[in-house]
Amino acid sequence: MLTSKITREFLDSNSILEEEKAVHNEKDCLYSIIKRLPKKYRDLLFLSDIKGMKQKDIAKQLKSQLSTAKSRIQRARKQIAQGYMECCDFKKNQKGYLFWRS
């Protein structure tokens, strides 16, 4: 009798854990999406969009071409947008901006 009660409590707590995992917000997704970016994109995106560095300064610091830095930052941003569409059911409008459909 004690075993069935423990099993039921365990099963109930597992279903609660699954529900909690299913509920998430944009910040949860963003961390996961950025973490999955290849390092060559993640580092440039961090310097540009988080640190606020100019792209030409990033290219200089990393000893790469400006065009390379620019394209990698753009690819990183596109991958983040794609990640939001996959993770949080975001869509793009006609102008290419993300929005969330409820």
BELLINHU-V276458 format. One record per pair of residues at least 24 apart in sequence whose ideal C-beta (glycine too) atoms are under 10 Angstrom apart, sorted by sequence separation. I is the first residue (numbers start at 1). GAP is how many residues later the second one is. D is the distance in whole Angstrom. If there is no record, write none. Layout:
BEGIN
I/GAP/D ; I/GAP/D
END
This chain:
BEGIN
40/24/10 ; 44/24/9 ; 48/24/9 ; 49/24/8 ; 44/25/6 ; 48/25/5 ; 44/26/9 ; 47/26/9 ; 44/27/10 ; 45/27/8 ; 49/27/8 ; 40/28/9 ; 44/28/5 ; 45/28/6 ; 48/28/8 ; 49/28/8 ; 43/29/9 ; 44/29/5 ; 45/29/10 ; 48/29/9 ; 41/30/10 ; 42/30/10 ; 44/30/10 ; 45/30/9 ; 46/30/9 ; 41/31/5 ; 44/31/9 ; 45/31/4 ; 49/31/9 ; 40/32/6 ; 41/32/8 ; 44/32/7 ; 45/32/7 ; 41/33/9 ; 43/33/9 ; 38/34/9 ; 41/34/6 ; 42/34/7 ; 45/34/9 ; 40/35/9 ; 41/35/4 ; 45/35/8 ; 40/36/9 ; 41/36/9 ; 38/37/9 ; 41/37/10 ; 42/37/10 ; 37/38/9 ; 38/38/9 ; 41/38/7 ; 37/39/6 ; 41/39/9 ; 38/41/9 ; 34/42/8 ; 37/42/6 ; 33/43/10 ; 36/43/8 ; 37/43/8 ; 36/44/10 ; 34/45/9 ; 33/46/7 ; 34/46/7 ; 37/46/9 ; 33/47/5 ; 36/47/7 ; 33/48/9 ; 33/49/9 ; 34/49/9 ; 30/50/7 ; 33/50/3 ; 29/51/9 ; 32/51/8 ; 33/51/7 ; 30/53/8 ; 33/53/9 ; 29/54/7 ; 30/54/8 ; 33/54/7 ; 29/55/6 ; 32/55/7 ; 33/55/10 ; 29/57/9 ; 30/57/9 ; 26/58/7 ; 29/58/4 ; 30/58/9 ; 28/59/9 ; 29/59/5 ; 28/60/9 ; 26/61/9 ; 29/61/9 ; 26/62/6 ; 24/63/8 ; 25/63/8 ; 24/64/8 ; 26/64/9 ; 26/72/10 ; 26/74/8
END
